[in-house]
Amino acid sequence: MADAVIPVLRCADVDRAVAWYATVGFVEEWRHQFEPELPRFVAIRRGSLVLFLSEHEGDAPPASLVWMRLDAFADLPMIELGGELLDQPWGPELRLTDPDGNRLRVGPAGPTGGGP
């Protein structure tokens, strides 16, 4: 397995978060919950990108920021997601906010896909 960094994003309801991230092409890989009344923890994947979504209050601060490069950048449903497309010095950048206030910055992969 290759080295990887996996951001953890705080969410109030993992089912709602998983459904929202599905619109950006992520699929649920697995979930964990110690007991039925305890918070849930979910892994989602889109290609080689993995995010952890956690209902545990101590796992991540609210309104985190993740910057991603996507091969299928042009295929994202930008308007449906309420995103803002900006022309940055490093190339196009889509700004999205998930239902829990976490911010995503998405750019195209490849030579034009830079990042701050």
C-alpha positions in Angstrom: 0.0 0.0 0.0 1.3 3.5 -0.9 1.8 6.2 1.7 -1.3 8.4 2.2 -2.7 11.3 4.1 -6.4 10.9 5.1 -8.2 14.0 6.3 -10.8 13.6 9.0 -13.9 15.8 8.6 -16.4 16.4 11.4 -20.0 15.9 10.5 -23.2 15.9 12.5 -24.9 13.1 10.5 -22.7 10.6 8.5 -25.7 9.4 6.5 -26.4 13.0 5.2 -22.6 13.6 4.7 -22.2 10.3 2.7 -25.1 11.2 0.5 -23.7 14.7 -0.2 -20.2 13.4 -1.0 -21.8 10.8 -3.3 -22.8 13.8 -5.6 -19.0 14.5 -5.9 -18.3 10.9 -6.8 -17.3 9.4 -3.4 -18.6 6.0 -2.3 -18.7 4.6 1.2 -16.0 2.0 1.9 -16.7 1.1 5.5 -18.2 2.4 8.8 -17.6 1.9 12.4 -19.7 2.4 15.5 -18.9 1.0 19.0 -22.5 0.9 20.1 -25.8 1.9 18.5 -26.1 5.1 20.5 -22.5 6.2 20.0 -21.1 8.4 17.2 -20.3 6.9 13.8 -17.1 7.0 11.7 -17.1 6.4 8.0 -14.5 6.1 5.2 -15.4 7.3 1.8 -13.3 7.0 -1.4 -13.1 8.5 -4.9 -10.4 6.8 -6.8 -7.2 7.2 -4.8 -8.7 9.9 -2.6 -10.0 8.9 0.9 -11.8 11.0 3.5 -12.9 10.0 6.9 -16.2 11.4 8.2 -16.6 11.4 11.9 -19.5 12.3 14.3 -17.0 12.2 17.2 -16.7 15.8 18.5 -13.0 15.5 19.3 -11.8 14.1 16.0 -11.7 17.2 13.9 -12.6 20.9 14.2 -15.7 22.1 12.4 -15.4 23.9 9.1 -12.2 22.2 8.0 -10.6 22.8 4.6 -9.5 20.1 2.1 -7.8 20.8 -1.3 -8.1 18.0 -3.9 -7.1 17.4 -7.5 -9.6 15.4 -9.6 -9.1 13.8 -13.0 -12.8 14.3 -13.7 -12.9 17.9 -12.6 -14.9 19.1 -15.6 -17.6 16.5 -14.9 -18.5 17.7 -11.4 -22.1 19.0 -11.1 -20.9 22.4 -10.0 -24.2 24.3 -10.1 -26.2 21.5 -8.3 -23.6 21.5 -5.5 -23.8 25.3 -5.0 -20.2 25.6 -5.9 -18.3 28.7 -6.9 -15.8 28.4 -9.8 -12.9 30.8 -9.6 -10.0 31.4 -12.0 -7.0 31.3 -9.8 -3.3 31.9 -10.8 -2.8 28.1 -10.6 -5.8 27.3 -12.7 -9.6 26.8 -12.2 -10.7 26.1 -8.6 -14.1 25.0 -7.5 -15.1 26.0 -4.0 -17.7 23.8 -2.3 -19.1 23.6 1.3 -20.6 20.4 2.6 -23.7 20.3 4.8 -21.5 20.5 7.9 -19.6 23.6 6.8 -16.4 21.7 5.8 -14.8 23.5 2.8 -13.6 21.7 -0.3 -11.3 23.3 -2.9 -11.2 21.2 -6.1 -8.9 21.7 -9.1 -8.1 19.6 -12.1 -5.4 17.0 -12.0 -2.4 17.3 -14.4 -0.1 20.2 -15.4 -2.8 22.9 -15.0 -4.0 21.7 -11.7 -2.0 23.6 -9.2 -3.1 24.7 -5.8 -2.3 27.3 -3.3 
